[in-house]
Each structure stands twice: as C-alpha cells, then as structure tokens.
C-alpha cells in the first residue's frame, strides 16, 4: 500500500483537504519529503492546457493521482438524483467529461461524493437511488469503455441522505449491476455509519479502489482512537494494495504529513 493525501489545485476552504493553497510544486515537494506517492486531486473547471500542466508536474515529482474530484460540479448544483430528465442527462454528460480528465491524468478514477445528490422531503431514499442508478448505468459504462472507474463514496447521514454506509454502497452497486463503478471508502464516514471498519472493508471486498484515512477526529493519523492494526489487516485480507489517502483537517501540513507517515511506516 502507498501513502497519498488530498490536494487542491486552487485556493479553497472546502473540507478536510490537507493542501488548500493551490501551490502544487511546494506541496508535492513536501509530500515527497515524507514518502507520499500520490494524491486525491481536487479541481475546478479545467482547460485541456491546464490539465496537461498538472499532468506534467505530477510526473516530474514521480506522483500518481488516486481519485480525481471535480468538486466545482457539486458547487454548481450538479447532482445525479436530479428529477428533471433533461437536467439529469446534462449532469451525466458533465460527469463523462470529468471521466475523460481522470483518464488523461492516469487517475484510478473519478470520485462521486455529494454529486450523487439527495432525496427530497416528498420522496424516499429509494426513489432518489433509482435515478442515481439510472445515471450511473450510463456513466459507468462510459468509464469502463475509457478504462477508468467511478468511485462512489459512502458519506455519513449528517452530510447527505443517500447511500450512507459502505455496506449500502456495496449493495447498491451489486443490486443494480453497475459496471465501471467501484468504491471510495472513508474511515471517518465508516466510523459513524458502519458496524465496524474491518466489517465494512470485508463487506466491500473486490470493490475498493481508494481509501481515505485520518484519525477518528479527522486530523492526522495518530490523533484519535482508530485501530490501524485491524484496519490494515482487513485491507490485506481483502487483497487491497492501493492508496491510503490522507483526507484530514490540518493547520500545519508539514506536521500532519510527518505524523501520519511515521504512524503508518510499519505498514508500508
């Protein structure tokens, strides 16, 4: 397994991203110092020229992209649970464009978090999930054709009202026979929603494409009460050998990366 961390290509205050200033060269230098091999890359609407410059810089530092997150889509109201068929088809096409970007960057795949959308007060989660599944059939087929994947991320109930548990996400993919759709698991969300972290990991066997790590309080690894011995063992048991991607709050990126790398050194 390899260490990665969350990096934004632009200045942002969004969520638990370790590097929020958009200074990629300096950020990659620090990541390399502590043995990080990759990143989750958070992007705005990006031209092909800008994408090419990211790709070149990533290669220069010997890095890889785990999950590409086009969070600007969510910020602009894109959601796959959209009730209007015309708008939903537009959203599907926007996701296809980002899958092409993920492929261009040789990313593991494109993340699907909040963009999946929610269910409204006058319907059930099942109603929204039907629309999400319909959209993902088309997007997943496109991802598979490109040779990449959509990484569906279970997110806790306090942040979204669809697909909260890792087990829910596994069942959703299997019950809808979704092709080109795998999982972006997150220890913070699993800790809230699932029976246990090892149980969730084992339930998701064969579908995990990336794992967000942090402490239980969502700061650097070692700050909270997660048992990484059992988490790493569960990952080994299911044959996972991908990225352990640090998605955490940080007021000192140097210290956050150093502490996390030291805490996990024995597993890598």
N, C-alpha and C positions, 0 to 999 in steps of 0.2 A: 504493500500500500504506500501511497505517496501523499505528502502534505501539499495543500493548496490553501488559498484564502480569497476572500471576497474583495474585489477591486472595482471601483467605479472609474469610467473613462472621463468623467466630468465632475465638477464640484457639486456635491449633493448633501442633504441632511437625511436622506432616506435610510431608515432602519439600521440593522446590525452589519454594516459594511465596514471592514477594517480600514480600508483606504478610501476616503471620501473626497480627496482634493483633486483628483484627475491628473496628478503628476506621475505618469506611468513609469518613466525612467527611474526616478528616485524610489518609487515603490518597488519596482522589480529588483533594484539593487539591494534593497533591504530584505526582500523575500529570499533572494539568492544567498545572502549572508547567512541565513538561518536554515537553509536547505529546503525551501519550498520549491516545488517543481511545477506548480500550476495555479490556476485561478478560476473563480467564477467571475465572469466579466459582465458588468452592468453598463448598458449603453443607452444613449439617446438615439433619435433618428440619425442614421449614419450614412454618408455617401459611400460609394464604392471606393473612392480615393482614400477616404479616411479609414475605411475598413482595411485597405491594403497597407496603410501606415501602421495600424495596430498589429497586423499580421507580421510585418517585418520586424517590429520592435520585440514582439513576443519571441520570435525566432532568434533574434540577436541575443536574448537572455536565456535561451535554451528552455523556455517555458512552454506550457500547454494550456489550452482552455478546457476546463471541465464543462460547466454549464454556462451558456450564454443567456443572459436575462435582458430582454428588451422592455425594461420597466416603464419606458415612456408610453408604451401602448396602454398599460393599465392606468397610467396617469391621465391619458386622453379618453378614457371611458370604454376601451375595448374589452369585451367580455364574450365568452363563448356561450354563456347562458342567455344571451340576448333573445328576447321574444320575437322581435321583428325579423322575419326570414331574410329580408334584403340586407339589413344591417349585420345579421349574423354571417351571411356569406361574405360581406366586406371584411369582417373580422377574420374569417377563415383565410382569406387571401392575404391579409396583413401578416398573419402567422406564417404563411408559406414563404413570404419574402424574408422573414427572420430566420426560417429554417435554412434558406439559401445562404444567409450570412453565417449561420452556425457551421455549415458545411465548408464555407470559404475559409473560416478560421480553424478548421480541423477540430472543432469542439466535439466533446462527447455528444452534446445535443443542445436543444433549446428548452429552457425552463418554462414550466406552466404553473404559476402560483395563483395570484389573485386574478389573473386574466381569465381564468375559467369562469368566474362570475358567481353570483349568489342566486338564491331563490327569493322571490318577493313574498310579502305577507299574505297574499291571497292564493298561495300555492304551497306545495310540499317540496322538500329537497328532491324527491324522486322526479318531479316534473322538470326541475332545472337540470337534473342529471341526464335526462333523456335528450335534452337539447345539446348539452355538453358532449354527450356520446356521439350524437349525430355529427357534430362539428369535428370531433376527433377521429371519426372514421375517415373523413376526407383528409384531414391534416396528417394523421398517422400514416396513411397510405403514401402521401407525398414525402414524408420524412423517410419512410422505408425505401422509396424509389431513389432518393438522394443519397442513401447510405448513412443516414443520421437518425436521431430519435427525438421525440418529445419527452421531457422528463416531468411527469406530473408530481407535484409536491403536496402531500397532505399538510394542512395548516390548521392550527387549533381553533376551537369553536369561538374564542373571544375575538378572532380576527376575520373569520369567514364562516358561512353557514352551509358550505358544501364540501364533502369529502375531507373530514377532519382526521380520521385515524389512518395510520398506514395500512391497517387491515381493510378499511373501507376502500382505499385506493387500489389495493390488490384485487379485491372482489370486483370493483368497477371495471378494471381492465379486462379481467377474465370473463366476467358475465357478458360484456359487450364485444368480446372477441376483437379487441383493439390491436391493430397491427402498427408497429412503429411507435408505440407508447410504452415507456418504462417509468422508473421511479426516481425522484429526487427526495430521498429521505432526510429528515432533520431531527437531530436528537432533542432539541428544545421542544418541538411540537409533539414528538412521540412521548416525551416525558409527561406531557399534560394529558394526552388522549389515549395512549395505548396501554395494554395490560402491563407490559414491561418492555424495555428496549430490546433485550435478546429475543423476546417473543415476537415483537414486530419485525425484527430483522429476519428471523427464521421464517415467518409467515410470508415475507417478501422474497424468498429465495428465487433467484433467477431473473428478478426484475429490477434489481438495484443498479442504477448507473452512476450515482454520486451520493455522497453522504455529507450533510452539513454537521460539523462538530462545533462544540462550545462547552462551557460549563453549564450546570443547571440554571445558573442565574444569567446566562447568555454573555458572560465575559470570557476571558482567556481560559483555556483548559487548565484545570487545577484550582480554580477559584470556587468551585461548587462541590456538589456531592455525587456526581456521576461516577459510576464504577467502570472505568475504561478497560479493566481486565476482562470483564464479562462482555462488554460491547465488542472489543477486538476479537475475542474468541468466537462470538456469534458470527461476526463477519467472516472469519476464517472457516467456520463450519459451513457457511453457505457458498464458499468459494469466491467471495468478493476480494478483488485485488486492485480496486480503483483508487480514486482520490478521497482523502479525508480533508474536507474543505472547511476551513475556519470561517464561520459566519458569526461574528460576535461584535458586541459594542466595545469600543476602545477609546481611551483618552491618550494613550501612548502606544502607537503601533509597534515601535521597536520592542518595548517590554512585552506586549501582547504576543507578538510572533516568537520572541525568545522563550517566554514561559511555556507556550503551547508546544514548541518544538522540543524543549527539554523534557516536558512531561510525557511526550509520546515517543521519545527517541528509542526506547526499548522495544517498541512495537514495529518499527520501520526497517 
